[in-house]
């Protein structure tokens, strides 16, 4: 399996898949996903999803609900689960 995280980079050397995840969360403000759902949606393995979502959470782009395991945009009023 090709490492999708490092195989394709876009502007600023960031992985294309990371740019795509940001764009889709921005386009769908109420999007909430578990790691398993994200893995299926973006055709990633769980390790890759955990790495990418961990990076997005560390920078504050996403937050993880510790009760449900769902990743969502912080302060998103539409985000319900």
C-alpha positions in Angstrom: 0.0 0.0 0.0 1.3 3.4 -1.0 1.8 5.9 1.9 -0.8 8.4 0.8 0.3 10.9 3.4 3.8 11.3 1.9 3.3 10.2 -1.7 1.6 13.4 -2.9 2.2 16.9 -1.6 0.5 20.1 -2.5 1.2 23.8 -1.8 3.7 24.4 1.1 4.7 20.7 1.0 1.5 19.6 2.8 0.0 16.3 1.9 -2.8 16.6 -0.7 -5.1 14.4 1.4 -4.7 16.8 4.3 -5.7 19.7 2.1 -8.7 17.7 0.9 -9.8 16.9 4.4 -9.6 20.6 5.4 -11.6 21.6 2.3 -14.3 19.1 2.9 -14.7 20.1 6.5 -14.8 23.8 5.5 -17.4 23.0 2.8 -19.6 21.0 5.2 -19.5 22.8 8.5 -21.6 20.2 10.3 -19.4 17.3 9.2 -18.6 14.9 12.1 -16.6 11.7 11.6 -15.0 9.0 13.7 -11.6 7.7 12.6 -13.3 4.6 11.1 -15.7 6.7 9.1 -12.9 9.0 7.9 -10.8 6.0 6.9 -13.6 4.7 4.7 -14.4 8.1 3.3 -10.9 9.0 2.2 -9.7 5.5 1.6 -7.0 5.6 4.3 -6.0 3.0 6.9 -6.7 3.7 10.5 -3.1 4.6 11.2 -3.0 7.2 8.5 -6.4 8.6 9.6 -5.2 8.8 13.2 -2.0 10.6 12.1 -3.8 13.2 9.9 -6.7 13.8 12.4 -4.2 14.1 15.2 -2.3 16.7 13.3 -5.5 18.7 12.5 -6.6 18.4 16.2 -3.1 19.6 17.4 -3.3 22.7 15.4 -6.9 23.4 16.5 -8.6 22.9 13.1 -10.6 19.9 14.5 -11.6 18.9 18.0 -12.3 15.4 19.2 -15.2 14.7 21.4 -13.7 12.4 24.0 -17.1 10.9 24.8 -18.1 9.9 21.3 -14.7 9.9 19.4 -16.1 12.2 16.8 -13.9 14.8 15.1 -15.6 18.1 14.2 -14.8 21.8 13.8 -14.5 23.7 17.1 -17.4 26.0 17.9 -19.5 24.6 15.1 -23.2 25.2 16.0 -24.4 22.8 13.4 -22.3 19.9 14.8 -24.7 17.6 16.6 -24.3 13.9 17.3 
